[in-house]
């Protein structure tokens, strides 16, 4: 704060000196022209008084222009009224100055004589300094508007660059997704055969195969024309994934799940929630009964979806951190492309826990 104040004072001082130099040059040029035309100059105090009045009029008019045009709504009527009052005040003050300064030489007590005698000159000077003030104000604001235009163009270029990068990342993500797909016809025929064979020996094994087939079938389903699927289908596959993972591990898994809301009334881009759920099993420790993982998915009538997960971190994670971040990065890319500002993804890691909250307006 102290540094900003010092810099502001330095800038103010430079501006003041610049104006002072400009006025000194302006007055010198005018007095030189008077001397060339008349051959003599008045006493210094006369010029001090008149130029003080004229320069004050100059800055007062700039203040009126700022007041008139710098607001969100331009106030023409207010500006015209203030300008008219300023002209009247200027002519009155100039008439008084003419009377006081010139009466010492001519001894005429009637102020109206001076007002009438110098009226034409005073009106000309008021219009002259009005033109100077208007040109000065316009030049400053043209420069200001030019800077604003350049800044707006710069921001637009940055936004277009960011959009292009986002589209590139989205294309890469889609290509990676397509490359991972397998021809479903061969896959599901094989899974059906394995399911029928396993059912003869173990209902649990057959059920695991069925769960896996359902999840894989869902992952290969074509979304609607808008790129979305029914939210209830995604939640159904999350439940299948929970059931599947309970079969996968020898130790019991401790995870508390809660899903509330009318999911069938809304759509979502596929595999977002399923990917986030998979991360719980992939990177979390679910074997501690005292500290179970938590998975909550809720949606209200307005379509506000909240996905919350919390789990212990694995002490030794087999997957590199870059691989962990890649899945979340792809989720970010797809959410940005579809929902833009209508979502919020928060990830926190308090000590040994990992927490993720996705808030999404469908």
VOMARVEX-947800 format. One record per residue (C-alpha): residue number from 0; x, y, z. Coordinates in Angstrom, 3 decimals. Example, Ala and Ser with C-alpha at 12.3 -4.5 7.8 and 13.67 -1.06 7.14 Angstrom:
BEGIN
+-----+----------+----------+----------+
:  nr :       px :       py :       pz :
+-----+----------+----------+----------+
:   0 :   12.300 :   -4.500 :    7.800 :
:   1 :   13.670 :   -1.060 :    7.140 :
+-----+----------+----------+----------+
END
This chain:
BEGIN
+-----+----------+----------+----------+
:  nr :       px :       py :       pz :
+-----+----------+----------+----------+
:   0 :    0.000 :    0.000 :    0.000 :
:   1 :    2.842 :    2.406 :    0.869 :
:   2 :    4.580 :    1.657 :   -2.443 :
:   3 :    1.367 :    2.312 :   -4.416 :
:   4 :    0.895 :    5.622 :   -2.602 :
:   5 :    4.473 :    6.712 :   -3.419 :
:   6 :    4.068 :    5.764 :   -7.089 :
:   7 :    0.770 :    7.671 :   -7.286 :
:   8 :    2.419 :   10.789 :   -5.818 :
:   9 :    5.265 :   10.528 :   -8.341 :
:  10 :    2.822 :   10.222 :  -11.235 :
:  11 :    0.765 :   13.159 :   -9.907 :
:  12 :    3.899 :   15.264 :   -9.626 :
:  13 :    4.944 :   14.459 :  -13.190 :
:  14 :    1.483 :   15.323 :  -14.533 :
:  15 :    1.477 :   18.615 :  -12.614 :
:  16 :    4.925 :   19.573 :  -13.966 :
:  17 :    3.886 :   18.642 :  -17.519 :
:  18 :    0.767 :   20.838 :  -17.308 :
:  19 :    2.818 :   23.666 :  -15.795 :
:  20 :    5.342 :   23.529 :  -18.636 :
:  21 :    2.590 :   23.436 :  -21.277 :
:  22 :    0.826 :   26.459 :  -19.771 :
:  23 :    4.117 :   28.349 :  -19.536 :
:  24 :    4.767 :   27.732 :  -23.232 :
:  25 :    1.191 :   28.635 :  -24.162 :
:  26 :    1.254 :   31.921 :  -22.217 :
:  27 :    4.698 :   32.794 :  -23.591 :
:  28 :    3.496 :   32.297 :  -27.168 :
:  29 :    0.381 :   34.427 :  -26.607 :
:  30 :    2.346 :   37.253 :  -24.959 :
:  31 :    4.906 :   37.153 :  -27.771 :
:  32 :    2.123 :   37.527 :  -30.337 :
:  33 :    0.655 :   40.453 :  -28.354 :
:  34 :    4.030 :   42.140 :  -28.171 :
:  35 :    4.608 :   41.713 :  -31.896 :
:  36 :    1.131 :   43.069 :  -32.722 :
:  37 :    0.960 :   45.966 :  -30.192 :
:  38 :    4.567 :   46.631 :  -29.379 :
:  39 :    4.157 :   46.541 :  -25.623 :
:  40 :    2.783 :   44.437 :  -22.725 :
:  41 :    0.647 :   45.270 :  -19.694 :
:  42 :    1.951 :   44.990 :  -16.150 :
:  43 :    2.455 :   41.349 :  -14.983 :
:  44 :   -0.351 :   41.368 :  -12.372 :
:  45 :   -2.968 :   41.918 :  -15.096 :
:  46 :   -1.857 :   38.795 :  -16.982 :
:  47 :   -1.682 :   36.798 :  -13.752 :
:  48 :   -5.329 :   37.607 :  -12.949 :
:  49 :   -6.672 :   36.977 :  -16.468 :
:  50 :   -4.766 :   33.754 :  -17.054 :
:  51 :   -5.796 :   32.463 :  -13.616 :
:  52 :   -9.444 :   32.996 :  -14.602 :
:  53 :   -8.993 :   31.422 :  -18.043 :
:  54 :   -7.050 :   28.389 :  -16.826 :
:  55 :   -9.597 :   27.815 :  -14.023 :
:  56 :  -12.356 :   27.953 :  -16.667 :
:  57 :  -10.381 :   25.397 :  -18.743 :
:  58 :  -10.192 :   22.817 :  -15.933 :
:  59 :  -13.778 :   23.492 :  -14.765 :
:  60 :  -15.016 :   22.702 :  -18.276 :
:  61 :  -12.998 :   19.440 :  -18.328 :
:  62 :  -14.635 :   18.464 :  -15.041 :
:  63 :  -18.074 :   19.090 :  -16.582 :
:  64 :  -17.161 :   16.942 :  -19.610 :
:  65 :  -16.018 :   14.125 :  -17.315 :
:  66 :  -19.214 :   14.375 :  -15.287 :
:  67 :  -21.342 :   14.370 :  -18.432 :
:  68 :  -19.713 :   11.536 :  -20.410 :
:  69 :  -17.941 :    9.298 :  -17.898 :
:  70 :  -21.090 :    7.887 :  -16.289 :
:  71 :  -22.808 :    4.708 :  -17.474 :
:  72 :  -25.668 :    6.873 :  -18.779 :
:  73 :  -24.568 :   10.050 :  -20.581 :
:  74 :  -26.233 :   13.107 :  -18.975 :
:  75 :  -26.574 :   15.599 :  -21.850 :
:  76 :  -29.107 :   17.920 :  -20.200 :
:  77 :  -27.120 :   18.145 :  -16.985 :
:  78 :  -23.948 :   18.861 :  -18.973 :
:  79 :  -25.579 :   21.635 :  -21.031 :
:  80 :  -26.982 :   23.309 :  -17.917 :
:  81 :  -23.637 :   23.178 :  -16.110 :
:  82 :  -21.836 :   24.521 :  -19.192 :
:  83 :  -24.289 :   27.432 :  -19.486 :
:  84 :  -23.861 :   28.269 :  -15.789 :
:  85 :  -20.071 :   28.078 :  -16.170 :
:  86 :  -20.125 :   30.522 :  -19.129 :
:  87 :  -22.307 :   32.978 :  -17.182 :
:  88 :  -20.042 :   32.725 :  -14.141 :
:  89 :  -16.959 :   33.198 :  -16.341 :
:  90 :  -18.381 :   36.348 :  -17.977 :
:  91 :  -19.355 :   37.797 :  -14.593 :
:  92 :  -15.900 :   37.172 :  -13.109 :
:  93 :  -14.182 :   38.557 :  -16.220 :
:  94 :  -16.387 :   41.677 :  -16.087 :
:  95 :  -15.464 :   42.237 :  -12.431 :
:  96 :  -11.778 :   41.753 :  -13.263 :
:  97 :  -12.069 :   44.229 :  -16.162 :
:  98 :  -13.712 :   46.782 :  -13.883 :
:  99 :  -11.195 :   46.414 :  -11.040 :
: 100 :   -8.046 :   46.317 :  -13.181 :
: 101 :   -9.016 :   48.973 :  -15.728 :
: 102 :  -10.804 :   51.411 :  -13.420 :
: 103 :   -7.444 :   52.296 :  -11.911 :
: 104 :   -6.501 :   53.829 :  -15.260 :
: 105 :   -9.789 :   55.244 :  -16.581 :
: 106 :  -11.715 :   56.116 :  -13.394 :
: 107 :  -15.140 :   55.076 :  -14.697 :
: 108 :  -17.321 :   53.929 :  -11.816 :
: 109 :  -20.064 :   52.283 :  -13.925 :
: 110 :  -19.308 :   48.536 :  -14.157 :
: 111 :  -21.763 :   48.106 :  -17.044 :
: 112 :  -19.514 :   50.207 :  -19.268 :
: 113 :  -16.718 :   47.677 :  -18.792 :
: 114 :  -19.074 :   44.748 :  -19.199 :
: 115 :  -20.344 :   46.092 :  -22.535 :
: 116 :  -16.926 :   47.205 :  -23.713 :
: 117 :  -15.175 :   43.921 :  -23.076 :
: 118 :  -18.161 :   41.584 :  -23.680 :
: 119 :  -17.224 :   40.624 :  -27.229 :
: 120 :  -13.605 :   39.902 :  -26.227 :
: 121 :  -14.686 :   37.876 :  -23.156 :
: 122 :  -17.145 :   35.779 :  -25.197 :
: 123 :  -14.419 :   35.074 :  -27.761 :
: 124 :  -11.981 :   34.045 :  -24.993 :
: 125 :  -14.591 :   31.772 :  -23.396 :
: 126 :  -15.195 :   30.043 :  -26.754 :
: 127 :  -11.466 :   29.855 :  -27.369 :
: 128 :  -10.739 :   28.124 :  -24.049 :
: 129 :  -13.846 :   25.972 :  -24.524 :
: 130 :  -12.310 :   24.676 :  -27.763 :
: 131 :   -8.953 :   24.070 :  -26.077 :
: 132 :  -10.566 :   22.177 :  -23.194 :
: 133 :  -12.741 :   20.105 :  -25.553 :
: 134 :   -9.777 :   19.124 :  -27.761 :
: 135 :   -7.667 :   18.295 :  -24.702 :
: 136 :  -10.439 :   16.141 :  -23.179 :
: 137 :  -11.176 :   14.414 :  -26.510 :
: 138 :   -7.506 :   13.608 :  -27.132 :
: 139 :   -7.177 :   12.008 :  -23.708 :
: 140 :  -10.332 :    9.950 :  -24.111 :
: 141 :   -9.524 :    8.846 :  -27.655 :
: 142 :   -6.267 :    7.477 :  -26.279 :
: 143 :   -8.165 :    5.869 :  -23.386 :
: 144 :  -10.741 :    4.274 :  -25.691 :
: 145 :   -7.958 :    3.057 :  -27.994 :
: 146 :   -6.277 :    1.346 :  -25.043 :
: 147 :   -9.618 :   -0.174 :  -24.017 :
: 148 :  -10.165 :   -1.454 :  -27.568 :
: 149 :   -6.679 :   -2.957 :  -27.701 :
: 150 :   -7.212 :   -4.586 :  -24.303 :
: 151 :  -10.571 :   -6.003 :  -25.426 :
: 152 :   -8.988 :   -7.386 :  -28.607 :
: 153 :   -6.193 :   -8.917 :  -26.525 :
: 154 :   -8.695 :  -10.593 :  -24.189 :
: 155 :  -10.653 :  -11.873 :  -27.190 :
: 156 :   -7.506 :  -13.397 :  -28.673 :
: 157 :   -6.692 :  -15.047 :  -25.337 :
: 158 :  -10.249 :  -16.425 :  -25.116 :
: 159 :  -10.082 :  -17.753 :  -28.686 :
: 160 :   -6.701 :  -19.343 :  -27.968 :
: 161 :   -8.083 :  -20.979 :  -24.816 :
: 162 :  -11.114 :  -22.221 :  -26.757 :
: 163 :   -8.874 :  -23.690 :  -29.457 :
: 164 :   -6.708 :  -25.431 :  -26.849 :
: 165 :   -9.835 :  -26.795 :  -25.129 :
: 166 :  -11.186 :  -28.144 :  -28.428 :
: 167 :   -7.802 :  -29.764 :  -29.122 :
: 168 :   -7.771 :  -31.426 :  -25.699 :
: 169 :  -11.369 :  -32.568 :  -26.155 :
: 170 :  -10.515 :  -34.081 :  -29.535 :
: 171 :   -7.577 :  -35.949 :  -28.004 :
: 172 :   -9.807 :  -37.193 :  -25.185 :
: 173 :  -12.463 :  -38.378 :  -27.654 :
: 174 :   -9.850 :  -40.107 :  -29.804 :
: 175 :   -8.405 :  -41.852 :  -26.752 :
: 176 :  -11.924 :  -42.926 :  -25.792 :
: 177 :  -12.618 :  -44.305 :  -29.265 :
: 178 :   -9.275 :  -46.104 :  -29.423 :
: 179 :  -10.127 :  -47.976 :  -26.233 :
: 180 :  -13.354 :  -49.337 :  -27.647 :
: 181 :  -13.487 :  -52.971 :  -28.801 :
: 182 :  -15.877 :  -54.354 :  -31.343 :
: 183 :  -18.862 :  -55.162 :  -29.088 :
: 184 :  -20.335 :  -58.020 :  -31.124 :
: 185 :  -17.444 :  -60.433 :  -30.480 :
: 186 :  -17.004 :  -59.260 :  -26.904 :
: 187 :  -20.590 :  -59.757 :  -25.755 :
: 188 :  -21.030 :  -63.079 :  -27.524 :
: 189 :  -17.943 :  -64.310 :  -25.688 :
: 190 :  -19.158 :  -62.947 :  -22.357 :
: 191 :  -22.544 :  -64.625 :  -22.853 :
: 192 :  -20.792 :  -67.948 :  -23.435 :
: 193 :  -18.600 :  -67.485 :  -20.352 :
: 194 :  -21.652 :  -66.479 :  -18.284 :
: 195 :  -23.607 :  -69.604 :  -19.350 :
: 196 :  -20.612 :  -71.845 :  -18.649 :
: 197 :  -19.871 :  -70.290 :  -15.247 :
: 198 :  -23.490 :  -70.502 :  -14.142 :
: 199 :  -23.200 :  -74.325 :  -14.103 :
: 200 :  -20.509 :  -74.175 :  -11.444 :
: 201 :  -20.885 :  -70.905 :   -9.486 :
: 202 :  -23.718 :  -68.426 :   -9.255 :
: 203 :  -21.314 :  -65.825 :   -7.838 :
: 204 :  -18.905 :  -66.161 :  -10.753 :
: 205 :  -21.769 :  -65.966 :  -13.220 :
: 206 :  -23.125 :  -62.858 :  -11.483 :
: 207 :  -19.703 :  -61.175 :  -11.640 :
: 208 :  -19.560 :  -61.843 :  -15.378 :
: 209 :  -23.060 :  -60.437 :  -15.802 :
: 210 :  -22.156 :  -57.279 :  -13.851 :
: 211 :  -19.027 :  -56.781 :  -15.920 :
: 212 :  -20.957 :  -57.278 :  -19.151 :
: 213 :  -23.573 :  -54.702 :  -18.067 :
: 214 :  -20.937 :  -52.102 :  -17.274 :
: 215 :  -19.104 :  -52.701 :  -20.541 :
: 216 :  -22.350 :  -52.659 :  -22.534 :
: 217 :  -23.222 :  -49.317 :  -20.949 :
: 218 :  -19.781 :  -47.871 :  -21.743 :
: 219 :  -20.316 :  -48.666 :  -25.420 :
: 220 :  -23.861 :  -47.397 :  -25.717 :
: 221 :  -24.414 :  -44.564 :  -28.161 :
: 222 :  -25.617 :  -41.385 :  -26.406 :
: 223 :  -28.530 :  -39.299 :  -27.669 :
: 224 :  -28.148 :  -36.593 :  -30.329 :
: 225 :  -27.038 :  -34.144 :  -27.599 :
: 226 :  -24.246 :  -36.433 :  -26.439 :
: 227 :  -26.047 :  -37.340 :  -23.183 :
: 228 :  -27.670 :  -40.389 :  -21.626 :
: 229 :  -30.308 :  -40.861 :  -18.954 :
: 230 :  -28.818 :  -40.196 :  -15.523 :
: 231 :  -30.609 :  -43.217 :  -14.061 :
: 232 :  -28.584 :  -45.487 :  -16.395 :
: 233 :  -25.298 :  -44.047 :  -15.104 :
: 234 :  -26.378 :  -44.438 :  -11.469 :
: 235 :  -27.452 :  -48.020 :  -12.212 :
: 236 :  -23.937 :  -48.821 :  -13.480 :
: 237 :  -22.408 :  -47.242 :  -10.375 :
: 238 :  -24.451 :  -49.679 :   -8.296 :
: 239 :  -23.217 :  -52.497 :  -10.546 :
: 240 :  -19.631 :  -51.347 :  -10.030 :
: 241 :  -20.119 :  -51.325 :   -6.246 :
: 242 :  -21.466 :  -54.873 :   -6.391 :
: 243 :  -18.716 :  -56.030 :   -8.777 :
: 244 :  -15.897 :  -54.733 :   -6.578 :
: 245 :  -17.297 :  -56.465 :   -3.507 :
: 246 :  -16.693 :  -59.760 :   -5.355 :
: 247 :  -13.201 :  -58.801 :   -6.568 :
: 248 :  -11.389 :  -58.610 :   -3.231 :
: 249 :  -10.817 :  -61.278 :   -0.609 :
: 250 :  -11.112 :  -58.800 :    2.246 :
: 251 :  -14.480 :  -57.150 :    2.841 :
: 252 :  -14.801 :  -53.615 :    1.434 :
: 253 :  -16.226 :  -50.895 :    3.637 :
: 254 :  -18.051 :  -48.256 :    1.652 :
: 255 :  -21.203 :  -46.372 :    2.574 :
: 256 :  -23.291 :  -45.334 :   -0.421 :
: 257 :  -26.360 :  -43.101 :   -0.529 :
: 258 :  -28.231 :  -42.203 :   -3.732 :
: 259 :  -31.272 :  -39.950 :   -3.531 :
: 260 :  -33.387 :  -38.174 :   -6.099 :
: 261 :  -35.384 :  -38.785 :   -9.230 :
: 262 :  -32.469 :  -39.598 :  -11.555 :
: 263 :  -34.728 :  -40.699 :  -14.422 :
: 264 :  -35.845 :  -37.108 :  -15.108 :
: 265 :  -32.392 :  -35.850 :  -16.149 :
: 266 :  -29.589 :  -36.499 :  -18.617 :
: 267 :  -25.805 :  -36.320 :  -18.286 :
: 268 :  -22.791 :  -36.950 :  -20.518 :
: 269 :  -21.825 :  -40.614 :  -20.008 :
: 270 :  -19.069 :  -42.104 :  -17.840 :
: 271 :  -18.395 :  -38.957 :  -15.761 :
: 272 :  -19.799 :  -40.287 :  -12.487 :
: 273 :  -18.661 :  -43.807 :  -13.282 :
: 274 :  -15.054 :  -42.618 :  -13.750 :
: 275 :  -15.116 :  -40.757 :  -10.428 :
: 276 :  -16.547 :  -43.845 :   -8.699 :
: 277 :  -13.878 :  -46.070 :  -10.236 :
: 278 :  -11.180 :  -43.844 :   -8.715 :
: 279 :  -12.438 :  -44.752 :   -5.228 :
: 280 :  -11.626 :  -48.438 :   -5.808 :
: 281 :   -8.512 :  -47.761 :   -7.880 :
: 282 :   -6.744 :  -45.337 :   -5.521 :
: 283 :   -8.516 :  -45.753 :   -2.166 :
: 284 :   -8.114 :  -47.996 :    0.863 :
: 285 :  -11.544 :  -49.513 :    1.590 :
: 286 :  -10.476 :  -52.203 :    4.071 :
: 287 :  -10.708 :  -50.179 :    7.302 :
: 288 :  -14.046 :  -50.765 :    9.012 :
: 289 :  -13.544 :  -47.745 :   11.306 :
: 290 :  -12.995 :  -45.408 :    8.368 :
: 291 :  -15.224 :  -46.573 :    5.498 :
: 292 :  -15.322 :  -44.829 :    2.140 :
: 293 :  -18.311 :  -42.605 :    1.475 :
: 294 :  -20.183 :  -42.205 :   -1.807 :
: 295 :  -23.206 :  -39.875 :   -1.931 :
: 296 :  -25.087 :  -38.941 :   -5.094 :
: 297 :  -28.099 :  -36.645 :   -4.801 :
: 298 :  -30.174 :  -34.601 :   -7.213 :
: 299 :  -32.952 :  -32.133 :   -6.458 :
: 300 :  -36.022 :  -31.226 :   -8.498 :
: 301 :  -34.212 :  -28.313 :  -10.161 :
: 302 :  -31.546 :  -30.664 :  -11.548 :
: 303 :  -28.713 :  -29.792 :   -9.182 :
: 304 :  -26.532 :  -32.908 :   -8.944 :
: 305 :  -24.041 :  -33.377 :   -6.116 :
: 306 :  -21.504 :  -36.221 :   -6.259 :
: 307 :  -19.414 :  -36.578 :   -3.094 :
: 308 :  -16.764 :  -39.202 :   -2.360 :
: 309 :  -14.346 :  -39.619 :    0.522 :
: 310 :  -11.857 :  -42.422 :    1.061 :
: 311 :   -8.606 :  -43.301 :    2.771 :
: 312 :   -5.530 :  -43.102 :    0.564 :
: 313 :   -3.621 :  -46.245 :   -0.163 :
: 314 :   -0.323 :  -46.313 :    1.683 :
: 315 :    1.478 :  -47.458 :   -1.467 :
: 316 :   -0.306 :  -46.563 :   -4.638 :
: 317 :    0.638 :  -48.774 :   -7.577 :
: 318 :   -0.544 :  -46.154 :  -10.046 :
: 319 :    1.698 :  -43.127 :  -10.721 :
: 320 :    0.327 :  -39.743 :   -9.775 :
: 321 :    0.284 :  -38.712 :  -13.460 :
: 322 :   -2.118 :  -41.560 :  -14.214 :
: 323 :   -4.350 :  -40.531 :  -11.327 :
: 324 :   -4.468 :  -36.958 :  -12.614 :
: 325 :   -5.172 :  -38.048 :  -16.198 :
: 326 :   -8.634 :  -39.400 :  -15.397 :
: 327 :   -9.607 :  -36.226 :  -13.517 :
: 328 :   -8.125 :  -34.106 :  -16.316 :
: 329 :  -10.269 :  -35.870 :  -18.908 :
: 330 :  -13.331 :  -35.365 :  -16.693 :
: 331 :  -12.467 :  -31.637 :  -16.499 :
: 332 :  -12.137 :  -31.391 :  -20.276 :
: 333 :  -15.487 :  -33.046 :  -20.942 :
: 334 :  -17.267 :  -31.020 :  -18.251 :
: 335 :  -15.803 :  -27.770 :  -19.610 :
: 336 :  -16.875 :  -28.627 :  -23.146 :
: 337 :  -20.474 :  -29.449 :  -22.176 :
: 338 :  -21.309 :  -27.523 :  -19.008 :
: 339 :  -18.804 :  -24.616 :  -19.004 :
: 340 :  -19.694 :  -22.506 :  -15.938 :
: 341 :  -22.504 :  -24.790 :  -14.750 :
: 342 :  -20.314 :  -27.101 :  -12.701 :
: 343 :  -17.763 :  -27.029 :   -9.888 :
: 344 :  -15.245 :  -29.773 :   -9.141 :
: 345 :  -13.479 :  -29.522 :   -5.782 :
: 346 :  -10.721 :  -31.910 :   -4.700 :
: 347 :   -9.161 :  -31.776 :   -1.238 :
: 348 :   -6.687 :  -34.071 :    0.483 :
: 349 :   -6.904 :  -33.588 :    4.264 :
: 350 :   -4.069 :  -35.694 :    5.703 :
: 351 :   -4.681 :  -39.372 :    4.873 :
: 352 :   -8.052 :  -38.788 :    3.173 :
: 353 :   -9.048 :  -37.901 :   -0.389 :
: 354 :  -12.280 :  -35.963 :   -0.922 :
: 355 :  -14.002 :  -35.048 :   -4.187 :
: 356 :  -17.161 :  -33.005 :   -4.686 :
: 357 :  -18.771 :  -32.428 :   -8.069 :
: 358 :  -21.665 :  -29.981 :   -8.203 :
: 359 :  -23.386 :  -29.961 :  -11.579 :
: 360 :  -26.479 :  -28.165 :  -12.881 :
: 361 :  -28.115 :  -30.483 :  -15.423 :
+-----+----------+----------+----------+
END
